[in-house]
Amino acid sequence: MPQADPHLVLHGYPVSNYFNAARAALMEAGVAFEIEATRASQEEAFLGRSAMGKIPYLETPQGSIAETVAILEYIEDAGGGRPLYPADPFERARARQVVNIVQVYVETPLRSLFPGVFMGGANGAEALGAARPVVERAMRALARLVEPRPFLLGDQLTHADVFAFYTFDIGERVMRFAYDASLLDMVDGLRGWDAMMRTRASTRAVLADFSSAFGAYLRDKGAAWREPVLKDPAHA
Ligand SMILES: N[C@@H](CCC(=O)N[C@@H](CS)C(=O)NCC(=O)O)C(=O)O
């Protein structure tokens, strides 16, 4: 098998928004890598590669790195690829600020609702009541921080765009199902940005694999969520 230099293998599964964000970032950076289909596990051997037992993790010549933000930083710091953070330290920090807000205050609360949306479980009133204000506050924060022109922080694609895109892609489904609301409508320009991001070659490749894997996942789990929920002509 041909080896990239350095040899990078991204482990994960295309239903995962985190795996998809890391994969798209590697593609956008133009870094050579391979993919190994891997499910999350609490087995001892897996924990040796990903200490929380989560995917994705990136196998590097020095060992494995888990946590998507750390993987993104590694891609950037290891060099050899197209930078996905601005050169200016303040602008870099602004991009990281967006990634952090999206992960902690949008992804995490919406993930708490995955059981009742995608996994055949139920979301109680308490869970539904707890997640929404956190997400709405985060989206109000993002409305202050980003202005798609055309990318979230200006004319350069950054990790903020890639990370936010895969969070919002899954998060929009959860918002619609749980609250009949839209993340994309909470920030001016975000709907157009989403459409623009979908035209990128990396997005098309990653979402093609996501779609086929996600359908099988939903069937396996007996999920309440159905794709047609997204096909509302008012939001096409
Ligand atoms: N904070 C982690 C989150 C990754 C994550 O939640 N991965 C999910 C798949 S989308 C997972 O491995 N879940 C299995 C588990 O939590 O045990 C990251 O940034 O990579």
The ligand as a Tripos MOL2 file, in Angstrom:
@<TRIPOS>MOLECULE
LIG
   20    19     1     0     0
SMALL
NO_CHARGES

@<TRIPOS>ATOM
      1 N1        -14.9890   15.3380   21.7970 N.3       1 LIG1
      2 C1        -14.8340   14.2440   20.8390 C.3       1 LIG1
      3 C2        -16.2070   13.7210   20.5080 C.3       1 LIG1
      4 C3        -16.1830   12.5490   19.5550 C.3       1 LIG1
      5 C4        -17.4660   11.7550   19.6590 C.2       1 LIG1
      6 O1        -18.3900   12.0890   20.4070 O.2       1 LIG1
      7 N2        -17.5080   10.6960   18.8890 N.am      1 LIG1
      8 C5        -18.6550    9.8300   18.9300 C.3       1 LIG1
      9 C6        -19.0950    9.4840   17.5430 C.3       1 LIG1
     10 S1        -19.7850   10.9610   16.7780 S.3       1 LIG1
     11 C7        -18.2520    8.5790   19.6770 C.2       1 LIG1
     12 O2        -17.1760    8.0680   19.5000 O.2       1 LIG1
     13 N3        -19.1640    8.1000   20.5240 N.am      1 LIG1
     14 C8        -18.9650    6.8990   21.2760 C.3       1 LIG1
     15 C9        -18.9320    7.1580   22.7570 C.2       1 LIG1
     16 O3        -19.1830    8.2970   23.1860 O.co2     1 LIG1
     17 O4        -18.6910    6.2150   23.4970 O.co2     1 LIG1
     18 C10       -14.0980   14.7500   19.6230 C.2       1 LIG1
     19 O5        -13.8990   15.9550   19.5320 O.co2     1 LIG1
     20 O6        -13.6560   13.9770   18.7820 O.co2     1 LIG1
@<TRIPOS>BOND
     1     1     2 1
     2     2     3 1
     3     2    18 1
     4     3     4 1
     5     4     5 1
     6     5     6 2
     7     5     7 1
     8     7     8 1
     9     8     9 1
    10     8    11 1
    11     9    10 1
    12    11    12 2
    13    11    13 1
    14    13    14 1
    15    14    15 1
    16    15    16 2
    17    15    17 1
    18    18    19 2
    19    18    20 1
@<TRIPOS>SUBSTRUCTURE
     1 LIG1         1 GROUP 0 **** ****
